[in-house]
Every structure is written in C-alpha cells, then in structure tokens.
C-alpha cells in the first residue's frame, strides 16, 4: 500500500508546485502484497501496481497528460534515515502518452494499472520496495510513499 506527501522530504515545495507543467500535486502508489511470477519459471519476476495522481485542486485522481512517471524498485527495505535514495535495482519510465494504454476509469477517479517485469534483476532480499516519482524540474522530484512487496530470494 502507499500514498503520497508533498511535505518535507518529498523533494517539492510550495512555490515549485504551482509551476509544474503537468499539474501533478500528489502521487499515490498502491502495491500488491507479493511479487508475481509472470513467466512460469520458478521465482518472482515482476510486480503489479496501481498509480493515481492528484492534479491541481481536483478531488479525484485525474489523468496524467504531460510529463513522465518513474517507478523505482529497490532490493530490500529502504532506511528512513537517508536524505538521498540509493541507486535503484530497476526502474521503469513512462511518458504521459504511454500511460494512456493502462488507464481504466474507476469510481475513485482515473488511475493506471501496471504489471512490471524486472528482467534480469533477481532479489537478494525477501522484500523489495517500490516508489513512484515525477520530475518537477531543476533535479527535484515529487515522490509517492514507498510500497513494500514480499518476494522469495
């Protein structure tokens, strides 16, 4: 499970939010509780997530029509004491136009259902952590709250 914050540590602050070309104010990443076996061979090789974005002052999640979204995968749990994220073990990048194909309309608003294969990556830990992020300019990002997924090493 996951949610987002635009407060301390999110990489975005008040003045920068108003200038975002995409209008995205919050990211919400919901994760399945376990990694998936998508190829039939032993062991997990992917994850399934739902991504929602709050745009402007909308009360429901809205479609992402500009910019890009990155989903970052980290092997194990992230430590809360570090200001900077470590190098991700795998990353997926989606331009707004690419996300349109994953956009079912729901009662809660527009979201994105993504099934993500991680390729050659093999978890060394029994859990992986996922974070969604959206570049907001000048090397800054808006982050979702991390989602933790169980997987067998």
GUVOLUM-779651 format. One record per residue (C-alpha): residue number from 0; chain; x, y, z. Coordinates in Angstrom, 1 decimal, decimal comma. Example, Ala and Ser with C-alpha at 12.3 -4.5 7.8 and 13.67 -1.06 7.14 Angstrom:
BEGIN
@seq: 0&mol: A&east: 12,3&north: -4,5&up: 7,8
@seq: 1&mol: A&east: 13,7&north: -1,1&up: 7,1
//
This chain:
BEGIN
@seq: 0&mol: A&east: 0,0&north: 0,0&up: 0,0
@seq: 1&mol: A&east: 1,1&north: 3,5&up: -0,5
@seq: 2&mol: A&east: 0,2&north: 7,2&up: -0,5
@seq: 3&mol: A&east: 1,9&north: 10,4&up: -1,2
@seq: 4&mol: A&east: 3,1&north: 13,5&up: 0,6
@seq: 5&mol: A&east: 4,1&north: 16,9&up: -0,6
@seq: 6&mol: A&east: 5,6&north: 17,8&up: 2,7
@seq: 7&mol: A&east: 9,2&north: 17,5&up: 4,0
@seq: 8&mol: A&east: 11,4&north: 15,1&up: 2,2
@seq: 9&mol: A&east: 9,2&north: 14,9&up: -0,9
@seq: 10&mol: A&east: 11,6&north: 16,9&up: -3,0
@seq: 11&mol: A&east: 9,0&north: 19,5&up: -3,9
@seq: 12&mol: A&east: 7,9&north: 22,7&up: -2,1
@seq: 13&mol: A&east: 5,1&north: 25,2&up: -2,3
@seq: 14&mol: A&east: 6,4&north: 27,6&up: -4,9
@seq: 15&mol: A&east: 7,6&north: 24,8&up: -7,2
@seq: 16&mol: A&east: 4,2&north: 23,1&up: -7,2
@seq: 17&mol: A&east: 2,4&north: 26,0&up: -8,8
@seq: 18&mol: A&east: 4,8&north: 26,0&up: -11,8
@seq: 19&mol: A&east: 4,6&north: 22,2&up: -12,6
@seq: 20&mol: A&east: 3,7&north: 21,9&up: -16,3
@seq: 21&mol: A&east: 2,0&north: 18,6&up: -15,5
@seq: 22&mol: A&east: -0,1&north: 20,0&up: -12,7
@seq: 23&mol: A&east: 0,6&north: 16,8&up: -10,6
@seq: 24&mol: A&east: 0,4&north: 17,6&up: -6,9
@seq: 25&mol: A&east: 0,5&north: 14,1&up: -5,3
@seq: 26&mol: A&east: 1,3&north: 10,6&up: -6,4
@seq: 27&mol: A&east: -0,3&north: 7,5&up: -4,8
@seq: 28&mol: A&east: 1,2&north: 4,1&up: -5,5
@seq: 29&mol: A&east: -0,7&north: 1,0&up: -4,4
@seq: 30&mol: A&east: 1,1&north: -2,3&up: -4,5
@seq: 31&mol: A&east: 0,2&north: -5,9&up: -4,5
@seq: 32&mol: A&east: 1,4&north: -7,6&up: -1,3
@seq: 33&mol: A&east: 3,6&north: -10,1&up: -3,1
@seq: 34&mol: A&east: 5,8&north: -10,2&up: -6,2
@seq: 35&mol: A&east: 4,5&north: -12,1&up: -9,3
@seq: 36&mol: A&east: 5,7&north: -15,0&up: -11,3
@seq: 37&mol: A&east: 4,9&north: -13,8&up: -14,8
@seq: 38&mol: A&east: 6,9&north: -16,2&up: -16,9
@seq: 39&mol: A&east: 6,1&north: -19,6&up: -15,4
@seq: 40&mol: A&east: 9,7&north: -20,3&up: -14,4
@seq: 41&mol: A&east: 10,4&north: -20,7&up: -10,7
@seq: 42&mol: A&east: 10,7&north: -17,4&up: -8,8
@seq: 43&mol: A&east: 9,1&north: -14,0&up: -9,0
@seq: 44&mol: A&east: 10,0&north: -11,7&up: -11,9
@seq: 45&mol: A&east: 7,7&north: -8,7&up: -11,6
@seq: 46&mol: A&east: 5,2&north: -6,7&up: -9,7
@seq: 47&mol: A&east: 1,7&north: -5,2&up: -10,1
@seq: 48&mol: A&east: 0,9&north: -1,7&up: -9,0
@seq: 49&mol: A&east: -1,9&north: 0,9&up: -9,3
@seq: 50&mol: A&east: -0,8&north: 4,5&up: -9,7
@seq: 51&mol: A&east: -3,1&north: 7,6&up: -9,1
@seq: 52&mol: A&east: -2,2&north: 11,2&up: -9,4
@seq: 53&mol: A&east: -3,9&north: 14,2&up: -7,9
@seq: 54&mol: A&east: -3,8&north: 17,1&up: -10,4
@seq: 55&mol: A&east: -4,4&north: 20,7&up: -9,3
@seq: 56&mol: A&east: -7,3&north: 21,0&up: -6,9
@seq: 57&mol: A&east: -9,3&north: 18,1&up: -8,2
@seq: 58&mol: A&east: -11,0&north: 15,9&up: -5,6
@seq: 59&mol: A&east: -10,5&north: 12,7&up: -7,5
@seq: 60&mol: A&east: -7,3&north: 11,3&up: -9,2
@seq: 61&mol: A&east: -7,0&north: 12,7&up: -12,7
@seq: 62&mol: A&east: -5,3&north: 11,5&up: -15,9
@seq: 63&mol: A&east: -1,6&north: 12,3&up: -16,3
@seq: 64&mol: A&east: -1,5&north: 14,2&up: -19,6
@seq: 65&mol: A&east: 2,1&north: 15,6&up: -19,6
@seq: 66&mol: A&east: 5,5&north: 14,9&up: -18,1
@seq: 67&mol: A&east: 6,7&north: 11,4&up: -17,1
@seq: 68&mol: A&east: 6,5&north: 9,0&up: -14,2
@seq: 69&mol: A&east: 9,2&north: 6,7&up: -13,0
@seq: 70&mol: A&east: 8,7&north: 3,6&up: -10,9
@seq: 71&mol: A&east: 11,8&north: 2,7&up: -8,9
@seq: 72&mol: A&east: 12,5&north: -0,7&up: -7,5
@seq: 73&mol: A&east: 14,9&north: -1,2&up: -4,6
@seq: 74&mol: A&east: 16,2&north: -4,6&up: -3,3
@seq: 75&mol: A&east: 15,1&north: -4,8&up: 0,4
@seq: 76&mol: A&east: 13,7&north: -2,1&up: 2,7
@seq: 77&mol: A&east: 14,8&north: 1,5&up: 2,4
@seq: 78&mol: A&east: 16,2&north: 3,0&up: 5,5
@seq: 79&mol: A&east: 14,4&north: 6,1&up: 6,6
@seq: 80&mol: A&east: 17,5&north: 8,0&up: 7,8
@seq: 81&mol: A&east: 18,9&north: 8,8&up: 4,4
@seq: 82&mol: A&east: 18,0&north: 12,0&up: 2,7
@seq: 83&mol: A&east: 19,1&north: 10,7&up: -0,7
@seq: 84&mol: A&east: 17,7&north: 7,5&up: -2,3
@seq: 85&mol: A&east: 20,2&north: 4,7&up: -3,2
@seq: 86&mol: A&east: 20,6&north: 3,6&up: -6,8
@seq: 87&mol: A&east: 17,5&north: 1,6&up: -7,7
@seq: 88&mol: A&east: 17,9&north: -2,1&up: -8,7
@seq: 89&mol: A&east: 15,5&north: -1,5&up: -11,6
@seq: 90&mol: A&east: 13,5&north: 1,4&up: -13,0
@seq: 91&mol: A&east: 10,6&north: 1,9&up: -15,4
@seq: 92&mol: A&east: 9,9&north: 5,2&up: -17,1
@seq: 93&mol: A&east: 6,6&north: 6,1&up: -18,7
@seq: 94&mol: A&east: 5,8&north: 9,3&up: -20,7
@seq: 95&mol: A&east: 2,3&north: 10,6&up: -20,2
@seq: 96&mol: A&east: 1,3&north: 9,3&up: -23,7
@seq: 97&mol: A&east: 2,5&north: 5,8&up: -22,8
@seq: 98&mol: A&east: 0,4&north: 5,7&up: -19,7
@seq: 99&mol: A&east: -2,9&north: 6,2&up: -21,6
@seq: 100&mol: A&east: -3,0&north: 2,4&up: -22,5
@seq: 101&mol: A&east: -3,0&north: 1,5&up: -18,8
@seq: 102&mol: A&east: -5,8&north: 3,9&up: -17,8
@seq: 103&mol: A&east: -9,0&north: 2,3&up: -16,7
@seq: 104&mol: A&east: -11,6&north: 4,6&up: -15,4
@seq: 105&mol: A&east: -12,8&north: 3,8&up: -11,8
@seq: 106&mol: A&east: -15,3&north: 5,2&up: -9,3
@seq: 107&mol: A&east: -12,4&north: 6,8&up: -7,4
@seq: 108&mol: A&east: -11,0&north: 8,5&up: -10,5
@seq: 109&mol: A&east: -8,5&north: 7,8&up: -13,2
@seq: 110&mol: A&east: -5,7&north: 5,5&up: -12,3
@seq: 111&mol: A&east: -3,1&north: 3,3&up: -14,0
@seq: 112&mol: A&east: -2,8&north: -0,5&up: -13,7
@seq: 113&mol: A&east: 0,8&north: -1,6&up: -14,4
@seq: 114&mol: A&east: 2,2&north: -5,0&up: -14,4
@seq: 115&mol: A&east: 6,0&north: -4,6&up: -14,5
@seq: 116&mol: A&east: 8,6&north: -7,2&up: -15,3
@seq: 117&mol: A&east: 12,0&north: -6,6&up: -13,8
@seq: 118&mol: A&east: 14,1&north: -8,5&up: -16,4
@seq: 119&mol: A&east: 17,4&north: -9,8&up: -15,2
@seq: 120&mol: A&east: 17,1&north: -8,4&up: -11,7
@seq: 121&mol: A&east: 16,9&north: -11,2&up: -9,0
@seq: 122&mol: A&east: 16,0&north: -10,1&up: -5,5
@seq: 123&mol: A&east: 18,6&north: -10,9&up: -2,8
@seq: 124&mol: A&east: 16,2&north: -10,0&up: 0,0
@seq: 125&mol: A&east: 12,8&north: -11,3&up: 0,9
@seq: 126&mol: A&east: 11,2&north: -7,9&up: 0,2
@seq: 127&mol: A&east: 11,5&north: -5,2&up: -2,5
@seq: 128&mol: A&east: 10,5&north: -1,5&up: -2,2
@seq: 129&mol: A&east: 8,8&north: 0,5&up: -4,9
@seq: 130&mol: A&east: 8,5&north: 4,3&up: -5,2
@seq: 131&mol: A&east: 6,9&north: 6,3&up: -7,9
@seq: 132&mol: A&east: 8,4&north: 9,7&up: -8,8
@seq: 133&mol: A&east: 7,6&north: 12,6&up: -11,1
@seq: 134&mol: A&east: 10,3&north: 15,1&up: -12,1
@seq: 135&mol: A&east: 9,3&north: 18,6&up: -11,2
@seq: 136&mol: A&east: 12,3&north: 20,4&up: -12,6
@seq: 137&mol: A&east: 15,8&north: 21,5&up: -11,6
@seq: 138&mol: A&east: 16,7&north: 18,0&up: -10,4
@seq: 139&mol: A&east: 13,8&north: 17,8&up: -8,0
@seq: 140&mol: A&east: 11,1&north: 15,1&up: -7,8
@seq: 141&mol: A&east: 7,7&north: 14,5&up: -6,3
@seq: 142&mol: A&east: 7,6&north: 11,1&up: -4,6
@seq: 143&mol: A&east: 5,0&north: 8,6&up: -3,6
@seq: 144&mol: A&east: 5,3&north: 6,9&up: -0,2
@seq: 145&mol: A&east: 7,2&north: 3,6&up: -0,6
@seq: 146&mol: A&east: 5,3&north: 0,3&up: -1,1
@seq: 147&mol: A&east: 6,9&north: -2,9&up: 0,2
@seq: 148&mol: A&east: 6,3&north: -6,2&up: -1,6
@seq: 149&mol: A&east: 7,2&north: -9,7&up: -0,3
@seq: 150&mol: A&east: 9,2&north: -12,0&up: -2,5
@seq: 151&mol: A&east: 11,3&north: -15,1&up: -2,1
@seq: 152&mol: A&east: 15,0&north: -14,5&up: -2,7
//
